[in-house]
Amino acid sequence: MRGHGQTDQDDPSRSHLVLPDHKTAPLTVTDIADLHLNSGLAFLSACETTLAKIDFADEALHLTGAFHLAGYRHVIGTLWPISDYDASAFATDFYTHLTADGTCPPNLDHCAIAAHHATRRLRERYPAAPTAWAGYIHTGC
C-alpha cells in the first residue's frame, strides 16, 4: 500500500491508515490487531506506519506492530514520511532481492535481509541524507 499513516499521539490505538473512508470508518491499530490472520508479508509503504508516541517508544503500539500482531510474520513499515521516489526504489530493490531478480516466487525467509539490502542501496544513492534511507523498518521473525 502506498499512502499515509496517521499517528494519534493521545491514543495510539486510534492511529490509522489514511484510506478513502478514513474519516467515517478508519482502519485503526485496534481494528488491525484484532484480526486473526496467518499471512507472510505486509509491506506498508505508507508514511509513519511505525511512528509511536515517545511515551510508547518501547512498545509496538503502531500500525506496523498491529499487522504483526494480527498474524503477518513480516511487516515492512516506515518511521517518518518518505518520498514517493525513494519508496518506489526501496520496494523495487526489496522485491528484486526476495524474488532472485524475478526468477522465483518471493522467499519470505529473506525479508529482513531484503530490507537491509534495499536500505543499503538507498544509502549508496544518498550517503549524506539518512532521512532518505533510514526510515524503513522490518518487524518480524
C-alpha positions in Angstrom: 0.0 0.0 0.0 1.3 3.5 -0.8 -0.3 6.3 1.1 -0.2 7.7 4.6 -0.5 6.5 8.1 -1.8 8.9 10.8 -0.5 8.6 14.3 -2.8 9.6 17.2 -0.4 10.9 19.8 -3.1 11.0 22.5 -4.4 7.5 21.8 -2.0 5.4 19.8 -4.6 2.6 19.4 -6.6 5.0 17.2 -3.7 5.5 14.8 -4.9 4.5 11.4 -4.2 4.2 7.7 -5.5 7.1 5.6 -7.8 5.2 3.3 -10.6 6.7 1.2 -13.1 6.2 4.1 -10.8 7.1 7.0 -13.0 9.9 8.3 -16.1 7.7 8.7 -14.6 4.3 9.1 -10.9 4.4 9.9 -8.8 1.2 9.9 -7.2 1.6 13.3 -4.4 -0.1 15.1 -7.0 -1.7 17.3 -9.0 -3.0 14.3 -5.9 -4.5 12.7 -4.6 -6.1 15.9 -8.0 -7.7 16.5 -7.7 -9.6 13.2 -6.7 -13.3 13.2 -4.6 -13.9 10.1 -1.9 -16.2 9.1 0.0 -14.3 6.5 3.5 -13.9 5.3 4.3 -10.2 4.4 2.6 -6.9 4.9 4.5 -4.2 3.0 3.3 -0.8 4.3 4.8 1.8 2.0 2.8 4.5 3.8 4.3 7.3 5.8 4.7 6.9 9.6 3.4 3.4 10.0 5.9 2.7 12.7 5.8 6.1 14.4 4.9 5.9 18.1 4.4 8.5 20.8 7.6 8.9 22.8 5.9 7.5 25.9 5.3 4.3 24.0 8.6 4.1 22.2 9.5 0.7 23.6 6.1 -0.8 22.7 4.7 -2.0 19.4 1.6 0.3 19.6 1.7 1.4 15.9 0.4 0.2 12.6 3.4 -2.0 11.8 3.1 -3.7 15.2 -0.6 -4.1 14.7 -0.1 -6.0 11.4 2.5 -8.2 13.1 0.1 -8.9 16.0 -2.7 -9.7 13.5 -0.7 -12.6 12.1 1.8 -11.3 9.5 5.1 -12.9 10.0 7.0 -10.0 8.4 6.0 -6.3 8.2 7.8 -3.5 6.4 7.0 -0.1 7.8 8.3 3.4 8.0 9.3 5.7 10.8 8.6 9.0 9.2 7.4 10.5 5.9 9.2 9.1 2.8 9.3 10.3 -0.7 7.4 8.5 -3.5 10.6 8.1 -5.5 12.5 6.6 -2.6 9.6 4.4 -1.6 9.4 3.1 -5.2 13.2 2.4 -5.3 13.1 0.7 -1.9 10.1 -1.6 -3.0 11.8 -2.4 -6.3 15.1 -3.4 -4.6 13.3 -5.3 -1.8 11.2 -7.4 -4.1 14.1 -7.9 -6.6 16.0 -9.4 -3.7 13.1 -11.5 -2.5 12.4 -13.0 -5.9 16.1 -13.5 -7.1 15.7 -10.8 -9.8 12.2 -12.0 -10.6 13.2 -15.6 -11.3 11.2 -17.2 -8.5 8.3 -16.6 -6.1 9.2 -14.4 -3.1 11.2 -16.2 -0.4 9.8 -14.6 2.8 12.6 -16.1 4.8 14.7 -13.4 3.3 12.5 -10.4 4.2 14.9 -8.9 6.8 18.0 -9.3 4.5 16.0 -7.9 1.6 15.0 -4.8 3.7 18.7 -4.5 4.7 19.8 -4.8 1.0 17.2 -2.2 -0.1 18.2 0.2 2.7 21.9 -0.1 1.7 21.1 0.6 -2.0 19.3 3.8 -0.9 22.2 4.7 1.4 24.6 4.3 -1.6 22.5 6.9 -3.5 22.1 9.3 -0.6 25.0 8.8 1.8 24.7 12.2 3.4 20.9 12.0 3.7 19.8 9.4 6.2 16.2 10.6 6.2 16.0 9.2 2.7 17.1 5.7 3.7 17.0 5.1 7.4 13.2 5.3 7.9 12.4 1.8 6.8 11.9 -1.0 9.3 11.4 -4.7 9.3 9.3 -6.2 12.1 9.0 -10.0 12.3 10.9 -13.2 12.6 
